[in-house]
Amino acid sequence: MKPRLQVTIDCADPARLVRFWAEALGYRPEPPPSGYDSWRAYWLGMGVPEDELGDLDGPDSVVDPDGVGPRLWFQQVPEGKVVKNRLHFDLGVSGGRSVPLETRRRQVDAEVDRLLAAGATRVRELAEPGLDHYAVLMRDPEGNEFCVN
């Protein structure tokens, strides 16, 4: 049996990252499992102690509405992010190498502007003169790095 991929991201505020990454990826917040009115009711039903849930009431995961991409679960943890990610997302919006570099640059910049409005932070451009590549390094609302290319 082929395993199903889930990406788990440690964070302080799952609701904030659910909103951001649903917007960034065109995903949707995952509804609670059948038979439960809320995720809180589900987790309590699974035996998670009330004190571990904190103020969690909404979804803590996002899913691809087409069922193709991996589920992203935002796991609330007490410690903050302190070092560079060892894993990051690359959001490919440029159309690839068959598209002229200036067109790719415009498409990437438009997506960067959209993500800035959604709460991301621009870190720096990843481009060098003479190199047929353009990307922008960004951070999500909790500082996790990702690239738009």
N, C-alpha and C positions, 0 to 999 in steps of 0.2 A: 504494500500500500504506500502510495506517495504521501509524504507528510504535508500538512497544510502550514503555510508560513504565516506567522504572526510576528510583528516587530513590536517589542516592548520598549517604551521610553520612560525612564525614571523622571519624575517631575515634582514640583511643589503644588501646582494647580492644574489638575486634569481638565477641568471645564474650560479653562483658558486655552489650553493646547488643542482640545477637541474643536473649539471654534476656529482656531487658526488653521490647523491642518485640514479640516473639512473644506475650508475656503481655498487653501493653497492647492489641494489635490483634486477638488471636485468630488470629494467623498461626502458621506453623510454620517451624522452621529448615529451610532448603532442603537437600535431600539432594544428595550429589555427583552429577555427571552419570553417565549409564549407562557402565559399563565401568571405573569408578574406585571404589576402596574408601574413599577419603577425599578431602576437598577438597585436602589437601596433595599427594596423588598427582596429582590433576587439574592443579593449578598447576605442579607440576614437569613434568608431561607437556606442558604448554603452553609450557615453556621459561623459566618464571620462575626466576631463580637462587635457590638454597637460602638465601643470606644475606638476600634480600629477604623471604622468608617468615617469618623470625623463628621464633616458637614457634607459629605458626598451625597448628592441627591439625583444628579443627572447622569448622562452617559459619560463613561471614561474611555471610550473607544470610538474609532471611526472605521467605516467599511466602504469599499468600492461599490457604488450602486450597481455596477455591471457584474460584480462578483468575480472580477479578474485579479485585481491587485490584492496585496496582503492586508489583513486587518492590522490596525495600529492601536495598541493598548497603552494608555498613559497611566503608569503606576505611580501613585503618590508615595513619595519617600521623604523622610525628615531632613536629609542632607541636601545641600545645594550642589550645583554643578561647579567643579573647581578646575578641571583641566580640559584640554581640547578633546573633542569626540574622537573615538577610534573608528567610528562608523558614521557616515552621514548620507543624506539623501541628495541625489542629483535630479533636479527637475528639468527634463529635456523639453524645451519649448521652441527651439530655434529652427527645427526642421532638418537638421543634419547637414553634413558636408556638401550635399548637392545644392544647397541654398547659398547664394552669395553672402560673403561675410558681412557686408553692411546690412543686408536684410536680416540676417541672424542677429546682429547687434541690436537692431530696432525691436525685434521680437523679444529678445531677452530683456532689454530695458523696459519695454511695456509691461512684462510680467513682474519685473522687479518693482516697478511703480505700484502695481496692484497689490503685491505682497507687503510693501511698505505701508500701504493704507490699511492692510489687515493686521498690522502689528509687528512685522519683521523689522530688522535693522540691517542696513547695508554695511558690509565690512570693507570690501575692496573689489576692484575689477581684477580678473584673471586674464590678462591679455599682454602680449609682447609684440612689438613691431616686427613684421615679417612672418609671424606665426599665424596660421589659418585657424585661430581658436579665439573664442570670446566667451567668458562666463563671469558671473558675479557671485562672490562669496557673501552669504547672508547669515543671520541668526534669527531663530524663531523667538517668540516672546520670553522664553526662559533661557536664551543664550545658546541653544543647540545649533551648531553650524550646519548649513546646507548650501548647495550650489544651484544656481539657475544657469543653464546653458542651452 
